[in-house]
């Protein structure tokens, strides 16, 4: 993943699990993308609300 990518080039995915630290704060998550499954720090994510599901 390129941290300097433009907004239209961002990789999108779905958070599938959270990983709380020893103090109970979620700092890492597992994200499923169309091509892979990644573990990313929460501070590197940008929340995009999903539309209504049919």
Helices and strands as residue ranges (DSSP letters): G 7-9, E 13-20, E 26-33, E 37-41, G 42-44
